[in-house]
Amino acid sequence: MDNPNVMQAVGEAFAAHHITVRSDERMSDAVARTLGLSQPDANRWMEALDSGCTVEEANRRVGIVSHKENAPFLNTIARLIGSALGSVTPR
């Protein structure tokens, strides 16, 4: 993950939804746990966001078809990434 805006957005989404990254896990481990993904899928999901994909596209890439139970978290990530990227995009 090269984009600090994506990492910050994921971290802020965790905080907003009271999800704690455990001391023995990386951010991608917490994403895997939160979204019910395998570690490789969590990495692909975060890489998709890092490369500029929407949350919906990142979900498709890892096979998340329905995310009713995770919708609030995913919506927060989408909003935070959108505002972070919008603030660094030249107008």
N, C-alpha and C positions, 0 to 999 in steps of 0.2 A: 504494500500500500504506500503509494507515494504522495497522495493528496491529503494534506493535513486537514482540509475542510471536511472531507468525508469522515475521517477519524473523529474529528470534533463533533460532527453531526451525530454519529453513532453514539459517542459518549454522552452527548446532551440528551439523546433519545432514551438511553439507559437511565439517566438521572431523572428525566421527566416521568418515567414509568417505574421508578424505584427498583430497577434491575441493577444488581451489584456485580461487578466483575470481581470474582474471587481472587484471592492473593496467589493462587496456584494456577491461574488460567490467563491466557492471552485474550485480547479483544475478540479474535475470531472464535475462540472457545466459547466465550459468552454469547456471541451471535449464534453459534451452533446450538447451544443449550436453549436460548430464548426462542429460536425459530424451529427447533426440532429437526435440525439438519445434521448431516455428517460433517466432520471437520473439512474434508475436501470441498463439499458443497458450500459450506460457510465461507471458505476462502474464495471460491469462484463467485459467490454472491457479492462479497466485498470488493473483489477485483472488478466486477462488472460496474459497481457504483463508482469505483475509482476511475474507470475509463470513460465515465460520463453517461452511463446508461441510467434510465429511470429505474425506480424501484420495481415497477411492473416488469420491465425487461429483465432486470436482475432476477426477479422471481421466476420468470419463464426459463431463464438459463439453468436454474437449478431444480426446476420441476415443481415449484410451489404453485399449485393450481388454485387452491382455496386457502385463504388465510384469515378466516373470520376471527379466530381466537387471537391472532397477532395483528389484526387490522389497525388498532390504535397505535401500536408501536411502529408499524410500517408507515403509517400516515405521518407520524411525527418525524421519522427519518426522511421521508420524501420532502416534507415542508422545510426541515432544517437544511438539507442538502441544496434544495432549490434556492433558499435565501442565501446560503453561503456562496454558492456558485454565481448567483446573480450579483452579489456584492463584489466579486472579483472579475466579472466579465466586462470588458470594455464596451462602452455604449456608443 
